[in-house]
Amino acid sequence: MKTSASRLPDPVHVTVDGTSVATYVLAPEGRAPLGDVVFCHGTPWSSQVWAEAARHLSSGHRVFLWDMPGYGRSPKDPAVPVDLASQMSRFARLLTHWGLDRPYVVAHDIGGAVALGAHLLHGGEYASLFLWDALTLDPWGSPFFRLVADHADVFAELPAALHTALVREYIAGAARHQLTAGWVDALSQPWLGASGQPAFYRQIAGLRPEHTRPVAERLRQVRCPVTIGWGEQDPWLPVDQAARLRDLLPGSPPVILLGEAGHLAPVETPARVTRALVDWLGGPHA
């Protein structure tokens, strides 16, 4: 595991339905791209978790990333809804803004629900979809997660030092093995300070299973090839959800299990994840 993450360029902020979204575009130099790849992050992360894979794939593809409003380097305006239903519709509109026609989509955690929702509920079309430890099926949300969701206003008032310790411990708990201090710092930073602290609890409060159920009910209607990747030691979304998800999708898609990886495979084992993505892009759907 690397101590320092690959860096993304400074974001370009675009407006989608009146909301500012931090976006990143990487492209190959001196050659025509082989295709378009879009990355979706989960919670409480940002596009940074996909930086290394994005840099690698951009040698041959145009690569697009976005920080969902309320996350990463997107604004954390309390007036902007950050629930899953809102993020699903935003992603569909962002694809239109980018002018992308059937991109390859890679989605992690709640990014999986967002990508599936944009596809199944809002007409987004993909060449193929790669779901990594994707939050889609009930049950989801640990007892701690639900406690915070039900009392977000109380947690938002925690003393800053206590909040910082809580966020760092929560983030570290996603991995199978101990994350480096550099990664914990990078992933915690957006949630600290006067705007970050309330935003952390606000996004948790906006994540409700009722927004994933309409997606789960329509999984048989997915219109593109799907591949599933999962950390075998995922402490947040048990690995048996990978098989359940496979059985609910058309065509019994392939499942790639990463031994000794937890919920944060793109950070814990970036080389293996990137290799899986390279193989996927070179597969029969390419």
Protein Blocks (a to p, Z undefined) as FASTA:
>chain_A
ZZbdcdddddddddeehiacdddddddehiacfbdcdddddddddfklmmmmmmmmmmmp
ccdddddehiajbccdfkbccbfklmmmmmmmmmmmnopahiadddehjlmmmmmmmmmm
nopacfbdcdehiafbacehifklmmmmmmmmmmmmpcfklmmmmmmmmmmmmpmbdcdf
klmmmmmmmmgcjklmmmmmmmmmmpcfklmmmmmmmmmmpcbdcdddddfklcklcfkl
mmmmmmmpghiiaddddehiafklmlmmmmlmmmmmmmmmmmmkZZ
